[in-house]
Amino acid sequence: MERNSLSKDPFTQFEKWFQDAQAAEMPYPHAMSLATASATGVVSSRIVLLRYFDAKGFIFFSATNTLTAQQIDENAQVSLLFPWLVLERQVKVMGTAVSLPTPEVLRFFTTRRRATQMGTWLAESGGVVTSRSVMQAKWAEIKQKFRDGQIPMPDFWGGYRIVPQSIEFWQGNPDGLHDRFVYTRQDEKWEVLRLLP
């Protein structure tokens, strides 16, 4: 892979690779590993789903009463990783997590399937549950509560935009001379550098 084959804009380049991942029919091409850290440096990672992206960053949604949200509140510096192993590619994003405005979160919430909207309410009491039967009872209660009419968005549901400072593209090669290019934000422009494998 040569520098002149890459777009000048990292989001345009990401879109090309994302389309390749979708065309490869791999499971969950929009799955990304999100790494966060607390104020004291305790690191946590989990898979979240990329819902969309634009020229400002990468967007995902989550309950705001979780460890994910707690760590972002303490330390907004995060990292994303898209592991497109079938294509021997990965994209690493390092940047800042910014909370989305409520109207944008609501717009996305209203596009979700009804059952998924209901499922959002399961996170109301936080992450701890004493047994599966308690969870099932809570689910039955939610379904009964929202059996008719629109389902409101919980106030503990939110979204984040990851605003990148750098985006790295890695392409594996059989000879071990893997290609790595990193886009780094310099003011309003992006600088592209080749890295050693």
N, C-alpha and C positions, 0 to 999 in steps of 0.2 A: 504494500500500500504506500503510495507516494503522497507527499504533502499536496501536490496540485490536484489530487483526486478528491480532496476534502472541500466541503463548502467553507466559505469565510465565516459563516454564522453557525455556532454550535447547535442551535435549535433546528436549523435546516438539516444539518448532518444527522442529528438525533432522529428527526422525522424519517429520513431515508432508512436508517438502520431499524427503526421501530417498524416500519412497513415491511422490511425484509423479515423481521421476526414474526410478524403476523402471517406473512405469506408462507413461512416455513411450517405453519400449523403446529407449533410447539404449544404445550399447555401454558396458559397464563403468561403471554408475552408482556403483559402490563404489570406483572408482579415485580416488586422491587424490595430489596432489603433496606430498611431504614435503621440507621444507627444513631442513637442519641446518648447523651451523657448528663449526669446530674451535676450540680454545682461543685460537688466534691470529686468528680471524675469517675463515678461508677457508670460503666458503659452497659447499654442494653441494645439489642437489635431484634427486629421482627419483620415479617413480610407484610407489606401494605400494598394496595392496588393503586396504580397511577390512573386517575380518572380522566385527566386531560392535561395538556401542557400548552403554553403559549410563549411569547417572546420574553415574558417576565419570570417564568419558572415552571415547576412541576407540582401538580395539585393532587392531594389526597384528602380523605375525610376520615374522622375518627371521633369516638366519644371523648369528651374533654375531662372526664373523671378517671382517667387511666394513667398508668406509669408513663406512657408515651407523652401525653399532654403535660404531666407534672415535670418531666425532664426538660421538655421544650421550654416550659415556663422558666425553669432555672437556668437553662443554657440553650440558647437558640441555634448554636452551631451544630449542624447535623451532616450526615453523609447518606447518600443513596447508592445502591448498586443494582444494576440490571444484569442478571447472569444468563445471557443467551448462549448457553453451552452448545446447543445443537449447531450453531453457526460459528462456534469458537470465537465468540465476541462477548465483551462486557463493556458497560458504560458506568463510570463512577462519577458521581456528582457531589461536590462539597459546597456547602453554602449555609444560608440562614433560613430558618423556618419562621414564616410570618403568618399570623392568624388571618383567615379570610373574613371579610365583612359578612354579617348575618344574611343580607339579601342574596349574596352569592351562594352561601351554604343552603339557604332555603330553596333556591332555584334547582340545585342539584338534588336535594331531598325529594322534591316533588316529582322527579323523573324516576325514582326508584320504584321497584315493584311493591305492591301493597304488603306482601309478606315480609319483605326486607325492611320496609318502613316500620312495621310492627316489631321486627327483631331488634331494631335500634333501641326500643324501650327496655329491652332486657338489661341494658347497662345502667339502668336508673340507680340501682343501689350499690354500684361499684363492682369490683371484680371477684369478691369472695362469696361462695355459696356452699352450704353445708353438705348438699347431696344433689344428685341428678334429679331426684323426685321433687325437690324444692324448686329447681330450675323449671321442670316441666309444669309444676303448679303455677309458677309465675307466668310462664308462656300461655297457659290456658286462661289465666286472669287477663292478660293483655289482649288476647284474641276476643274475649268476651267484651272487654271495655271498648274496643274499637271495631266491633262487628258491623257497625253502620256508619256511613258518612266518611268524611276525610280524616286522615290520621295526622295530627299536628306534629310538627318537628319538636323533639325534646330540647329543652334549653341546655342540656349537657351534650349536644351534638354540634361538632364544629368541623372546620377544614383548615388546611394549611397550604401555603405556597412555599416551596423550597426555592429561594432565590439564589442561583448559583454564583459562586466566585470562581469555580473551575469545573470543567467537564472533561473527563478523560475517556478516550476511545481506545480500546484494546482489541486487536485482531490477532488471533493465534495463527501460526504457520507451522507446517510439518518439520521444517528445518530448525525449529527452535528460535529463530530470529523473529520473534513476535513484534508486531508493530504497535507502538503506543504514541498517541498524540494527545496533548492536553491543551485545551483552550482556557486561558486565564483572562479574567476581566481586568482591563486597564482603563480606568475611567469609564467612558461610554463605548469603548472598543474592545475587541477580543484579540489577544495574541495567541498564536498557535505554535507550539514547540513539539519537536519529536523527542521522545524519551527512550532511553535504553530499555531493552526487554525486562 
